[in-house]
Amino acid sequence: MQSMTASEFSTSSQSLLEQEQTESQPKITIKNPKKLAFLPLVFLIYFEVSGGPYGEESAVGAAGPLFAILGFLIFPFIWSIPEALVTAELATAYPGNGGFVIWAHQAFGPFWGSLMGSWKFLSGVINLASYPILCVDYLKLVIPIFSSGLPRFVVVFVSTLVLSFLNYSGLSIVGYTAVGLGIVSLCPFIIMSLVAIPKIDPSRWISLGQKGVKKDWTLFINTLFWNLNFWDNASTLAGEVDEPQKLYPKALFSAGILTCLGYIIPLLAATGAIPLDQEDWVDGYLASAGEMIAGKWLKFWIEIGAVLSIIGLFEAQLSSCAYQLLGMADLGILPMIFGARSKLFNTPWLGILISTVIALSVSYLDFTDIISSANFLYSLGMLLEFASFLWLRVKFPALKRPFEVPMGLPGLVVMCLIPSGFLVYVLAVATKAVYLVSALMTLSGVAWYLFMNLSKSKMWFDFKMEEEKLDNEERA
């Protein structure tokens, strides 16, 4: 046999490498003719991350106005932007449903893809359970009967079902609903900021807080972290987006601007226009600030806006969870039934049903530690996500990336290390109860992976096999 020259060997190797990278890039065929457009995608990302300035008040209570303002100005650059850049690159390189599950699967194999899916899904549905409860907590201020007992149980149950049906009716409907909810919930803060302008005293912005009020740096960091997080959640919808390679970077950038302005402008208005009573700055205080600035009517509007924002948060989170399960079925991690779509609305009905049932089950528990454990699991998932991003750059350097973070590997390592430090901090300050619950949830995820492998070998369920996936990719 004639020996291969160095040039021929190089050409052949490059061809094989490109073929491998092409095969590693899922291009899942989507039958839904109603693709998600740019504006709905922007607001779905916005609700995944923020939903408005509700919840930022604790930063002022924990550290004073100056540190709160600096936090919401600086923290996006060291946390939000790196997470959004990672999401933009990987969502355009792997534009299929499943998002971060696909990334971990491609980087480290099916076990880590499955574990990523377990961590993020459990985190998502547990946080999902809190939203109807928050809605009821606002409603009971107007209708006291909802504060406890059977009426509270019924309203949480009914509101969860109604909001879930809206999600079932179609992602386009959910997207445009998010646009309306976002605009209406932001309007009272626009008015508050305009009315506050003549009342602002800039010297209040540089206050380090009231004397005698001890700074709570843990609360301060956690408030910033959880109000500027979850940029990657909308990646699970990539297969439903019209031209995701073009739209995802633009949508992430637009949602980032909207989120940052939505936090900093009301914060500047409220801290600058009213005298500081630091201990009053807890969740919901912006409504009281609105009353002091413009009157009781604005407080009422901000409270209504809070309920609308919570509805948007619920819809965005439920969509992320349901389409994540659909994406995991496309990868063969879950049985094909998890990818079942409604014939009427073409939505992943089983994913919506499973997410809703688990959320309802959790919502009736005393779940302070469970919520903290969900955030713990999300942090683990984010560490795996950053590792997947870096390893995919090493593993597939020539992979087609429609959007690529313009840095070499050393710069990317630094970019990921800084937010990873915050993740490690969140993990380190967790309580023993959170460690225990998180360990049990992680072990459940490992057990689920082993059960799925056994199910494949015993053919208990139908799975999408590797040959089917590659065949679908060739036809895409």
N, C-alpha and C positions, 0 to 999 in steps of 0.2 A: 504494500500500500504506500502510495506516495505521501511523504510527510507534509504537514500543513505549514505554510510560511507564517512568520510572526504577524504580517499584515492581515492574512486571511483569518488567523486565529483571533486577532483583535476584532475584526469585522463580525465574525461569527459570534463571539462573546457578547459584543454590543447588541447584536440582533436578539440573542437569547434573553439578555437583560431587559431590553425594551418589551419583549413579549411577556416576560414575567411581571413587569410593572403594569402592563396593560391589563393582564388577567387579575392583578391584585386590586384593580380600581373598579369597585362595583358600580355598574350603570343599570340600576334596576328599572325595568319598564313600568311606567305608571299609566294606568288606564283612565285616570281621572281627567276629563277634558277641562274641568274648571280649576286651572292652576292658580296658586296664590300669587297675587300681584304685589308690586313694590310697596305701596302704602300700607296695606294690611300686614305685610311682613314686618315693616318698621314698627308698627304698634304692637304686634305680637311679641317681638323682641323687647320692646319697651315694657310690656307687662310681665314678661319673664324676669326682667331685671328689677324694675322699679314700680311702676304704676302711679307715680307721683311722689310728692315730698312727705307723704304720711309715713311716720316712723323715724324721720331724721331728728326729731326733737330731743331724743335721748342723748345725742352727741353734745348738745348745749348743756343739758343737765349734768353730764358726766365731766365735762372739761371746760365749759365756758364758751362764750361766743367766738373769740379769736381762734381757738383751736378747732372749733366746729367748722368755721368758715375755711380755714386752711386745710382741714381734713377733706372737705368736699371739693376743694380746688386741686389738691395734690394727689389724693388717693387714686382718682381715676387713672393717673399717669403710671402709677406703680402697680396697680392691680387690674383695673377695668380694661385698659388699652392692651396689655399683654394677652389677657384672656380673649378679648375680641379679635385680636390679630391671629391667634392660634385657631379660633373658630372660623375666621374668614378663609384662612389657607386650607384647612382640612375639609371644611364643608364644600369648598369648590373643587378640591382634588377628589373627594369621594362624595358626589352629590346624590346619595341615596338615603332613604329613611333609616333611622337608627343612629346617625350622627356619631357621637363619641364612642358608641359600641363598635361601630365599623373601624374607627381609628385604632382602638386597643386591639381589636381582632386582627387587623392587618399588621400591626406593629409586633405584637407578642404572642398571637395565637388565640384559639377559641376559648381556652380557659379564662384568660384575662379579659377577653371580650365579654364572656358570660358574667364574670365577676363585676366588671364595670357596669353591665346592664343591671345586675342585682342591686349594687350600691346606689346607682342613680335612680332606679325605679322606686326602690323603697323610700329613698329621700324625697322623691317627687310626690308620691301618693300620701306620705305622712304630712308633708307641708300642705298638700291639697286639702286634707281633712280640716286644717285650721281655718280655711277661708269662710265656709258657711258659719262657723262659730263666731268669727269676727263680725260677720254681717249681723248676726243675731245680737251681739253685744252692742252694736250701734242702734239696732231697732228697739231694743228694750229701753233705751233712753226715751223713746217716744211712746212705746207700747210696753208698759212694765210687766204685763202678764207673761211676756216671753223670757223673763229673767230666770225662771227655774221650772222644774216639774215637767208634766206632760206637754204643756204648750211649747216649751223650749225644745223638747224631743221632736215634736211633730214639725215645727218650723225648720229645724236643721235638716230633718229627713226630706221634707217636701222641697226645700230650696235646693238641696243637693241634686235631687232627681230632676228638677226643672232646669237647672244649669247644665246638667249632664245631657239632657235632651237637646238643648241648644247646640252643644258640641257635636252630638250625633247628626244634627241636621245639615252639616257640611262645613268644611274648613273655610271656604270663602265667606260664608255667613258669619262664622266666628271671627274671621279677620276684619271684615267691615264693621262688625259689632264692636271689636276692639278699637277701631278708629273712632267711632262715636263715643264710646265710653271714655277714651283717652282725652278727647277734646272737651267733653262736658266736665270731667273731673279736674281738668287743669284750669278751666275758666275762672273759678273763684280765686285761685292763687294769682292769676294775671290781674284781676280786679284789685285784690288785696295789695299787690305790689304797686300798682298805679296810685291807689289812694294813699299808700304809705309814704310816697316820695316826699311831700312837703313836711312830713313829721319825722323824717330820718335825722338822727344825730350820729354822724360817722364815728364819733369817739366811742360809741357803744360797741362798735365792731372790734375794737382792740382790747376789750375787757377780757382779763384772764379768769373771770369768774368772781363770785362774791366771796368775801372773807368768811372763813369758818366753814365753807362748803368743801369737803374733801374731794379731790379728783378721783374718778373711777376710770382708770385707763383701760381696764378690761372691757367695761361696757362701751367705752368710746371706740375702741378698735372693732369690737363686734358690731356696733351700730354701723360704722363705715363699711365693714366687710360685707354684711348681709344686705345692705341697701345698694351696693354696687356690684353684686355678684350675679351668677347664673346666665352669663352671656352665651354659653354653649347650649342651653336648653333648646333653643329654636333650631339647632342643627338637626334634630330628629325629624324635622319637617322638610328637609332638603329635597326629598323626592317629590314633594307636592308643590314646589316653587317653580314658577315660570322663569327659565334661564337662570338657574341658581349660580352658575359661574360668574354671571354679570351682576346679579341683584344682591347676593349675600354681602359682599364687601360694602356696597353702597348703603344697604339697609342697616348693617351694623354701625357704620359711621353715622348715619342719620339718627338712629336710635340712641347712639352715644351722646350726640349733641343735645338731643331732646331730654335725655335723662339727666345730664349734668346741669343744664339750664333749669330743669324742673326742680332740682334740689337747691341750687345756689341762690337763685333769684328770690324765692319766698323766704329763704333763710336770712338773706341780707335785709329784706323788707321787715321781717318780724323782729329780728334782733336790733335793727337800727331804729325802729319806730316806737318801741315800747320799753319802759324801764325793765331792767333785768331782775327777775325773781327766779333764781336758778333752779330751785327745787320744784318749781311748777313745770319745768321743761321735761315732761314725760310724754309718752305716746298719746296723741290726740290734742296736745296743747296748741297746735297751730289753729285749731278751730276757735279756741278762746282768744288767741292773738288776733284772729280775724274780727272777732266781736269788739275787741278793744280798739282796733284800727278803724273799722267801718260800721259796726253795729251788729245787732243780734241776727239780722237777716243773712249776713255773710257767714256767721258761725253755722247757721242752719244749712246753708249751701255747701260749706266745706264738709259738713257731716254727711250730707247726701253724696257729695263727691267721693267720700271715703268708701261708702257702700258700693258705688259704681266702680271704683277702682278695685275693690276686692272681687267683684264679679269678673272684671277683666283679668285679674290675677288667676282666678279659678279656671277660666276658659283657656288661658294660655298654658297653664300647668297641665291641665287635663289633656290638651292636644299633644303636648310634649310626651307625656307618659304613654298615651295610646299609640302614637306613631312610633315611639321607641320599640314597643312590643311588636308592631308590624315589621319594623326593620330587623329585629332579631329573628323573626320568622323567615324573612328573606335571606338572612345569612345562614339559616339552618341551625341556629342556636336554640330556637323554640320550635314546636310543631307548627305545621303549616296552618292549622286552624287559627293560630294567633294572628295570621295575616288576613283573615276573612274580612271582607268589606260588605257593607250594607248594599243591597241591590238598588235601594231607593235613593240613598244619598252618597254611596261610594265611600263611606267613612269606615274606619276600623272598629266595628261595633263591639267585638269581643274585648278589644283593648280598652274601650271606653267603659264597658260593663265591669271588667275586672278592676280597673282603677277606681271606679265609683264605689263598688262594694267594699274594697279594702279601706278607702277613705271614710266611708260611713262606719265601718267597724271600729276604726281608730278614733273617730270623732267623739264617741261616747265614753272613752277612757280618760283617766287623769293622766294626760300625756306630756307633761312638762319635760320629763327625761326622755320621752320618745322623740319629741321634736328636736331636742338637743342631739340625740343620737342620729336623727336623720341628717342634721347639719354635719355631724362628725363623719358619716358615711359619704356625704357629698364632698367633704374635704379630701378624703381618701381617693375618691374618684377623680378629683381635680389633679392630685399629685400623679396619678396614673395617666391622666390626659396630657399633662406637660411632658411626662416621660415618653409617651407615645409619639407626640409631636417631634421631639428631638430625635428619637430612634428612627422614625420614618424618613427624616432628612438623611440619616446615615445609611439606612437600609435601601432606600430607593431615591438616590440623589437625582436621577434623571426623570423621576415621575412627573407627568404633566400637571402643573399647578397653575390654573388660570389666574389665581391671585397668590403671590408668594411674598412672605415677609422679607423685605430687602436687607437681610443680614446674613453673614456667614455663621457657621456653627458656633464659634466662641461667643459671638454677640447674642445668639439665640439662647445659649446656656445662661448667660447673665440675665437676659430678659425673663427667663422662666424661674431663675433662682430667687429673685426678689419676691414675687407673689407666693412662691413655694414656702418662703420663710414665714409668711402670714398664715399659710395653711398649717405648718408645723406648730405655730403658736396656738392656733385654734385647737389642734389635737392635744397639745400639752396641758392646756388649762381645763380640760374636760374633767367632770367628776367621775368617781368610781362607778356610780350607777350608769353613766353614759358609756364608759368603757365596757361594762358588762353587757348592756343592751346592744351596743354596736358589735361586740364580739359574737353574740348570739345571732344577730342578723347576718353577719359575714359568714358564719358557719352554715346558716341556712342557705345562703347563696352558693357555697361550695357544694353542699348536699344536693341542691337543685341541679347544679351542673353534672354531678355524678349520676343523678337519676335520669337526666336527659340523655346522657351517653348510654346508660343501660337501656333506655327506651328505644334508642336507635338500633342497638345491637339485637334487641328482642323484637323490633318492629312493632312496638305497641302503638306508636303514633306515626303519622306520615310527616316526614321532614323533607325540606327542599335539599336535595343532594348537591354536591359540588358540581357534578356534570350538568345538572339543570341550571345552576346559577351561571356557569360559563356559557351555556347555550343561550340563556336569556341575554347575557351581556353582548354576545355576538349579534343578536338580532336588534339590540337597542339602538 
